[in-house]
């Protein structure tokens, strides 16, 4: 899954997150490798999506949310005072559980990000549309229908378009929050193949409840659990091969074999 030297892209050190008085994440310390696929797994309510949203500061949109500890992207603080949040979210794109195409054409869905970041020249935008759609293996299917409403596409193609929209601004990292859970098996296979191809260029972090998917596509797996204080914490983190073939704890083994969760 890529030939990159193992370089840390995102690092968290002693990360804690609260929503008001509710403690959601406690003492998360982990290194996420560049141009690798990292799966975040664990039972519902243990903070997987919350952790994912820390990386592109989506939790900022919740007024009661506060974080402590460190989150670093390329060894620079994600939460530093000098960070331009809009610029940061350009570097760390997000694909959601259900395809959230905008009610506009396929073409306009893709160029909305580049336009927001100052690209106006039509030829340049056309190139971005073609590059992005080719990257997600959708170009041949839609190249003659770019003016068609994105909402007319099948669900799987809509999710491919959402990924194309994310890569259009050339991010460093792509976050995928259960991005296959609303799709049929054929569409899921397409998205998984796409993840493997995109990992040649991008760092990808996925949240999934599908253990087989985590096995199939990810290089690293982070198992989150509620700890004794009922707070989401990192129970085990290792290569996916090691975590699934030789888990360090009976709790991890119980979860990945489906005995609970």
N, C-alpha and C positions, 0 to 999 in steps of 0.2 A: 504494500500500500504506500507507494512512494519511495524514493531513494534519498530523501533528505537526511542530512545528519541530524541527530536528535538535538534540537535546539528548543529552549523553553520560549514559548510565545506568550502565554499568560501564566502569571504566578499569583497565587493567593497565600497570604501569611496571616494566620490568626484572624480570619474573617469572621465577624459577627454581624448579624442583621436583625433589626427589630422593626416591627410595625407597632408603633406606640409602645405599649407595655408587653406586647407579645414578642417573645424571643423566637425567631424563625430558624436562624442558622447560628451554629456555635463553633467557633475555632476551626474553620475550614482552612487547611493548609495543603496546597497541591500545586504541582507544576503541569501545565498542559503543553504538549509538544507541538511544534510547528509542522504544518503539512502532515498531520496525522488526524485520524478520526477518534475522538474521545466520546464514549457513551456515559451518560449519567443515568444510573438505574437505581431503583429502590421503590418501596411501597408508596401508595398515595399519601400525600400530606407530610412527606419528609423533607420537602424544600427543594426538590429537583428543579422545577421551573423558576423558583425564586433565585436559586444559584445561577441559572442560565442568564436571567435578566440582570444580575449584578454586572455581568461582563460588558453589556452595552448600556448600562445605566438606565434601563427602562423602569427600574423601581423608583427612580427620581420622580416619576409621574404620580407617585402615591405620597401625599404630604406628610404622613406620619412615619414614613420609612427613614431609618438612619442606619448607617454602617460604621463599623470600626475595624481596625486591622488594615492590611494592605491588599490592594488588587493592582497588579502591574501588567501592562501590555508593553512588550519589548523593553522591560525593566523601567518603564515610566509609569508613575501613578495614574490610574484611571480616574481617581477621585480628587486629584490635585486641584487647587484653586485656579490654576492657569489653564486647565483643560477646557477646550471648546467642545461642549457636549454634542453639538450637531456634527462637528468634524469627527468626533470620536465614533458616533453612530455610523458614519460613513465607513469607518475602518472595520466596524463590527456589525455585520448585517444580521437580520433576524427573519426566519421563516416560521410561520405559526402552524398550529395544529390543523386548522381548517384553511383551505385556500382562500386568501383574502384579496382577490383581484379587485381593482378599483372599477367602478362603473363607467368605463371608458374603453377606447380601442386597445387592442393588443400592443400596438406601437406606443400609444401614450402611456400605458402602464410601465413600459420600460424606460422611456425618456424622462419621466417625472423626476427621478432622482438626479440624473446628470444635469437637467435644467436647473434644479434647485441649487446645484453646486456651481452654477455659472456657465455651463456649456450651452450655447445658443445656436451655433452654426449647424445648418441642416445636414450638410454632408457628414459632419462629425457625429451627429446624433444618429444618422442612418447607419454609420459604421458600428456604433455602439449597439444598436438594435440587432444587427446581423451577428456581431460577435457574441452577444449575450445569449441569443436564441440558439446559436450553434453550440455554445458551451453546454447548454442544457438539452441538446438533441431535439430541439423543437422547430428549428429553422425550416427544414424541408416540409414539415406539416403545415406551417402557417405563413410562409413567405409570400404567398399570393393573397393572403387575407389579413394583412396587418391592420386594415381599417375596421375589421370586424370587432364587435364587442367582446371583450375578454370573458364576459360572463356566459357567453354561448359555448365556450370550450368545455369538454368533459372535465370532471373533477381532477383526474390525474394530470391532464395538460394544464389545468389552472395552477396546480401546485408547481409544475415545471416552470410556468410563467412567473410565479412568485420567486422562484430561485433565480430565474433570469433577471428579474427586477433587482434582486439583492446583488448579483454579480455585476450589474451594469455600472455601478459606481466603484468597481474594483476594490472591494474590501480586503482586509487581511484575514478576517475570521468570519465564518458563517455559523450562526446559531440556529438549530432546528429543534423546535419544541413539539415533539410527537408528530412530526410532519407527515407521517404515513398512516396515522391511526384512523383517518377518515377515508382512506383509499382502499380500493379492491386489491386483491393479490397481484394482479398483472401490473397495475399502476405502482404499487409498492415496490415491486421488483425493478421497475424503471427508475424510480427515485433512488433506490439503493445503489444501482449501477452508476447513477449520476454522482452520488456521494463519493464513490470510489474514484471516479475520474476527476472530480473537482479537488479531491485531496492531494492531487499532484501539485496544485497551485495554492490552495487555501487550507487554513486550519479550520477543521469542522468539529463542532461540539453538538451532540444530539442528546435529547432526553427521550427515552423510550421505555415503555412497559413490556416490549416484546423482546424476551431474552434471546430468541433465535436471531432477531435482527441485530442485537448487540454483538452476538457471536460472529455473524456474517460480515458486518461492515467495519467494526471498530478495532482500533489498535490498542487503545487503553480503555479501561472501565473503572468508573468511580461509583462505589456502592454507598448510597446515603441511607441512613436509618435514624429514627428517633432514639436519642440516648436516654439515659436514666432520668434526665431532667425534662424529658418529653420535648426535646429541641432537636431539629435536624442537624446531623453531624456526619462527617465522613468516616464510615466504618471500615472501609477497605478500598485501596486504590492500587492498581497494578496493571500489567499488560492484560489484555482481554484473555489471551491464552492461559495465563497463570491463574487469573481470577476464576475462570470457569473450570479449569482442569484440576487446580489445586488450591481452593479457597483457604484462607488462613483461619477462618472461624466457622463454627457450626451454624452461626446465624446467616452468614453469607451463603453457605451451602444450602441452607433451608430455603432461602429466597430464590436462588437461581434454579433450584430444582422444583420450585412451585409448591413447596410445603406450606408457605404462607405468603401474604402480600397481595 
